[in-house]
Amino acid sequence: MNWEHLSVNIDEIIKNNVVTNDIARELISFIDLTTLEGTDNNNVVKQLIEQAKDSYNKTNGKGVAAVCVYPNFAGFASNELKNTNIRLACVAGAFPSGQSPLHIRIAEVEHAVAHGAQEIDMVISRGAALSGNLDFVKHEIVLHKNACGDAHLKVILETGELKDPDLIYNVSMVAMENGADFIKTSTGKISPAATLESAFVMCYAIREYYALTGKKIGFKPAGGIREPQEAYNYYLIVKNILGIDWLNPNLFRIGASKLLTNLYNILAI
């Protein structure tokens, strides 16, 4: 693929867009409401979950898709989310660096799933990808997928470190071929995090993979997405490249911590 005119293509997709009330409500339904700080504790997680629950009251039943926390909060969060439609996601596998022995990374996934995680957000070994060792990337994804059991696997590429569009495309394909249910841009722990350019490349890869296999893989931008307009830009990329079939929480998520409040401001609630 020639990515020479990537910015031009993106500008054409996102021009003249306005976040209406209906779009704001729809964007809320895609959010993985997230806290991933060293200062997290049960009280912080409980507040996040209460905010997630309240989103259903404030939007007449169309609240956030999931909450995302560290694995040591999986059991607590799972209990707090009982009798809700909100899914529990955990980052696992030595997030955000991926720089731990593989058996330890897999044990963390198994812990999260055993304690109620329904989705696992793993990060690939970017060092391996950048050095051309995609065989290791394949291997680690397969092991993480096996450890997930029935839980969905989101594979984080950390595109701000991969940088090259061809590498982002190739790693996207590797992830999908080896068990990813979603591919995700970023951990949110480095800069740049999510970008429209990386989203375009990843969605293009998802479209190509679907054409080859008939299997729909989800897409999740994450990291630094705070403003409704930013979130809507990602929505439009998904809509234009992948189509309206992808515009549901089973195939599109937005990782965010501040976005929900800003969408409420549009809705005046």
C-alpha angles and dihedrals in degrees: 000000000000108000094182095114096038096125092048091052092049093048089054092051098049102037122121095007123154126191104231125188091260091051091047091055091048092050090053089058091059097053124118096201104217144196117175106158133133088237094058117128137160092279092053092048092047091052090050091051092048088052089051092050091047090055088071091054094047095048100039095252104326101104135150121310100227148343119237123208142152117283096251088067095049097101094045093045093046091055092048091051096053114132093017133107091231115114124221117233125183130192106228142161098070096312127224103016103028086214101134131097109284096240090056091049091051092047089056091054091049090050092051093049093045089055096051110280111152094185131035123204106200128181123222125230100264092187089061092047093048092049091052097253097134090151088071091048089053091048096050093048092051091051092048090049092051090049090053095067105182093351118106118248122224112190115210113210098186090221093189087070097039089050099165112100092217091053091047089051093047094047090047089056092046090052094050093045092053104047113292114149088187134015115216130197106219153354092232089233099101135046126273095036119168115003131180089236094058090044091054092051094046093048090048089054091049090052091050092048091050090051090052100042110015088234119130115220122192128238128218125184112195140168126067097007102140109134124073091231091056092050091047091053089060090046089055093049090053092046095049099042102032104021136231093301087076094053097095132086092256090067107018129050134163118210109217146140104188101032096083094061091048091051089052087057090060090049090046092232 
